[in-house]
C-alpha cells in the first residue's frame, strides 16, 4: 500500500514514486526547525543549531541526540516500534545521520540525513 509521494532528503523535492514507509515523517521532523512549523510547533529538530559548530566528535553525539528527540513522537503515536540513530563524520563539513525505523508492522527502513557543520 503506497501512501504519499516520497521526499528526496538531499533536495527536499518530491519523488515521482509513492512510498509505504515513514521516510517523509522522518525527513520533515529532521529538516524542520523545532517550533517553526505552523501546523504543529512540536514538530521539528534542533539540528539547525549545529550549522555553526566545528566538525568535532561531540557534534556527532549532539546530532544523534537531537534526531532522537525529534523522532521520538513516531514511537509515542504508535507509527514506529523503534528508531535508532547513528552518525558518521567524514570531517568534510557534514555529519551524516543513519536512521533505522521499525514501523508498526515490524518492517525496517533505513534513511540518511546529512547535517551541515562548520
C-alpha positions as CSV (number, residue, x, y, z in Angstrom):
1,X,0.0,0.0,0.0
2,X,1.5,3.3,-1.0
3,X,0.6,6.4,0.8
4,X,2.4,9.5,-0.3
5,X,4.9,10.8,-2.8
6,X,8.3,10.4,-1.3
7,X,10.6,13.4,-0.4
8,X,14.2,13.3,-1.5
9,X,16.1,14.2,1.6
10,X,19.1,15.6,-0.3
11,X,16.9,18.2,-2.2
12,X,13.6,18.4,-0.3
13,X,11.8,17.8,-3.7
14,X,9.0,15.2,-4.2
15,X,10.0,12.0,-5.9
16,X,7.8,10.5,-8.7
17,X,7.2,7.2,-6.8
18,X,4.8,6.7,-3.9
19,X,6.2,5.3,-0.7
20,X,4.9,3.0,2.0
21,X,7.4,3.8,4.8
22,X,7.9,6.6,7.3
23,X,10.6,8.4,5.2
24,X,8.6,11.6,4.9
25,X,7.8,11.8,8.6
26,X,11.5,11.3,9.4
27,X,12.6,13.9,6.8
28,X,10.0,16.6,8.0
29,X,10.9,16.1,11.7
30,X,14.7,16.4,11.0
31,X,14.7,19.1,8.3
32,X,12.2,21.4,10.1
33,X,13.5,23.8,12.8
34,X,11.8,22.9,16.1
35,X,8.9,25.3,16.7
36,X,8.8,26.8,13.2
37,X,6.0,24.7,11.6
38,X,2.7,26.5,11.7
39,X,0.6,23.3,11.9
40,X,2.4,21.9,15.0
41,X,5.2,23.7,16.8
42,X,6.2,20.5,18.5
43,X,7.4,19.0,15.1
44,X,11.0,19.6,14.2
45,X,14.5,19.3,15.4
46,X,17.4,21.3,16.8
47,X,19.8,20.0,14.1
48,X,19.9,23.5,12.6
49,X,21.8,24.7,15.7
50,X,24.8,22.6,14.6
51,X,25.5,24.6,11.5
52,X,27.9,26.9,13.3
53,X,29.6,24.1,15.3
54,X,33.0,22.9,14.4
55,X,33.3,19.4,12.9
56,X,34.3,17.7,16.2
57,X,33.3,14.3,17.6
58,X,30.9,15.8,20.1
59,X,28.8,17.3,17.3
60,X,28.0,13.8,16.1
61,X,26.8,12.9,19.6
62,X,24.6,16.1,19.7
63,X,23.2,15.3,16.2
64,X,22.2,11.8,17.3
65,X,20.5,13.2,20.4
66,X,18.7,16.0,18.5
67,X,17.5,13.5,15.9
68,X,16.3,11.0,18.6
69,X,14.3,13.8,20.3
70,X,12.7,14.8,17.0
71,X,11.8,11.3,16.1
72,X,10.5,10.1,19.5
73,X,6.9,11.2,18.6
74,X,6.8,8.5,15.9
75,X,7.1,5.9,18.7
76,X,4.8,7.7,21.0
77,X,2.0,7.9,18.5
78,X,2.4,4.3,17.5
79,X,3.6,4.6,14.0
80,X,7.0,3.2,14.8
81,X,8.2,0.5,17.2
82,X,11.7,1.7,17.4
83,X,14.1,4.4,16.0
84,X,17.8,4.0,16.0
85,X,20.1,6.9,15.1
86,X,23.9,6.7,14.5
87,X,26.2,9.3,13.0
88,X,29.2,9.2,10.7
89,X,31.6,12.1,10.5
90,X,33.9,12.1,7.4
91,X,35.1,15.6,8.6
92,X,34.1,17.3,5.3
93,X,31.7,19.8,6.8
94,X,28.9,17.3,7.1
95,X,27.7,14.8,9.8
96,X,25.7,12.0,8.2
97,X,22.9,10.6,10.3
98,X,21.8,7.0,9.7
99,X,18.3,6.4,10.9
100,X,16.7,3.0,11.1
101,X,13.0,2.9,11.8
102,X,11.0,-0.2,12.6
103,X,7.4,0.8,11.7
104,X,4.2,-0.5,13.5
105,X,4.1,-3.5,11.2
106,X,7.6,-4.6,12.0
107,X,9.2,-3.5,8.7
108,X,12.6,-1.8,9.0
109,X,13.6,1.1,6.8
110,X,16.9,3.0,6.8
111,X,17.3,6.6,5.9
112,X,20.3,9.0,5.7
113,X,20.1,12.6,6.7
114,X,23.1,15.0,6.2
115,X,23.7,17.7,8.7
116,X,25.9,20.6,7.8
117,X,28.6,21.7,10.3
118,X,31.4,24.3,10.1
